[in-house]
């Protein structure tokens, strides 16, 4: 699952309007126009395998790949949009370090930041997984929420991420 797919699924699950997405990117420090947003929210070439070649080429020209930095900026902006701006504490850097170090940590960071933005508790997340038909323990969830490099850290794989986003869709869209 690539970053564009995560954005598309998050947008659908939480029913986020284009104008709100643009605002979230802006709050995260990335300026995106409506046209660029629509290009980011198109499926990538890998997702268009079964379609005719000329359609793939036309859609691919209009596709903008969402980088790890862009996704993290959007997620940070979503936290600010949903919860409000936070005053920096004395000695705290004005801009936090990037949490997404490599592609394997993208899903873990997405889970953490969505949890913060929506003020979800551990029980809420377990319920979201149950809505999607997946049983997960508090211990497993705790391992997904740990900092990369911690001895109990566990990678939040694509299948877990898909099920989490499916559960969010069920919870927020019915």
N, C-alpha and C positions, 0 to 999 in steps of 0.2 A: 504494500500500500504506500503510495507516494504522498508527498505533502499536499499536492493539489486535491487528491482524493480525500484526505483528512479534512481540508477546508470545505469541500463540497458536502461531505457527510455532516460535519458540524453545523454548517449553515442550514441544511435541511432539518436536522434533528431539533435545533433550537429555534427554527423559523426566523432567521435573522434577515432583515431587509438589506438591500444593497447599500442604502445610505448609512445604515448602522455599521455594516462591514467596513465601509470606507472610513468611518469615524474611528472604529477599533484599530484599523491599521495606522491611522494618524496618531491616536493616543499611544501606540506602540513605537512611534518614531519613523514610520514609513508612509510617504505620500503616494497614494494610489488614486488614479482617476476611475470614473465609472467604466470607461472603455477597457482599461487595464484590468479592472476587477473581473469583468465579464470574460476576458481572455484567460485569467487565472482560474476561473471557475468552469472552464471547458475540460473535457476528458483528454488525457494525454494520448499519444500515438499508440502506446501499448494497450490501452483500453479500447481502441477502435479497430482491433484486428479483423473482425468479421465484415467490415464495411468495404465498399468499393474504393479503389486506389485514389481516384480523383477526389472523393469526399475526404479521405484521410489527409491528403495534401492540403486541401482548402482549410480544414479544421486545424491542421498542424501549424500553418502559418499564423493563425490567430491564437495559438496556445502560448501562454507565458508560464514557464516552470517556476513553481513556488520553492524558493530556497529555504534551507533550515533557518536562516536569519529572518526571512520574511514571515515564516510560520510562527517563530517565537515572538516576533514583534506583534503579530496579530493576537496571539494568546495573551501577551502582556497587556495589550490594548483592551482585550475582552475583560480582563480582570479589572482594569481601571474603569471601563465603561459600566460594568455591572456593580462594582463595589465602591467606586469613587476613587479619586486621587489620594495617595497617602503621603503625608509629610515625611521627608527623610529625617531619620534620627541623626543626632550629632555623631560625626565620624563615619557615617554610612555614605558610600559612593552614590552620586546622583543617578547613575545608570548602572543597573546590576550586571554582573558578568553573565555571559551567555550560558544557558543551561544545556543546550543541545550541542554536544561536543562532536558527535558523529551520527550516522544514520541509525545506528542501533538504539540510540537513546531517545529518538524522536517520540515514540509512542509513550514512553515513561513520562517525559516532560509534558506531553499533551494531557495525560491522565492527571498529573499533579496540578496543572494550571486550570483545567476545566473544573477540577474539584474545588480549587480556591475561588474561581470566578462565580460558580453557582452555589457556593457555601455548602457543599455536600459533606455529609459525615460518612464515616466508614460504613455504617448501616445503610445509608442511602445508596452508596455505590454497590454494596452487596445486593440490595433490592433491584437496582438497575440491571445488574448481571442476571438476576433471577428472572426479570421480565424478558430478557433475551434468551432464556432457557439454559443459562450456564450457572453452575454452582461453584462459588469461590469462597474460601475461608478467609477469616481476618488475617491469619498469618501470611497467606499468599498475597493478599492485598497490601499488607505492610511491606512485603518484599518488593513489590512493584513501586511503592512510594519512596523507597530508600534512595539515598544519594548513590550515584554510580561510583563504584569502588568500595562501597561498604561490603562487609563479608556476607551479609544476607541479601544483597541486592539481586533481583531477578529481572531479566529483560521482559518487558511487556510486549509480547509478540503481536504480529499483525492480526491473528485470529482473535486474540483477546481484545485488541483495539476495535475491530469490526463489531464484535459482540457488545462492547461498551457503547459504541455509537448507535448500534441498533436498539439497545436498551434505553438510551437517551431519547431516541426517536419515539419509542413506545410511551415513555413517561411524559414527554413534553408535547407530543402531537396526538396521543391517544391511540 
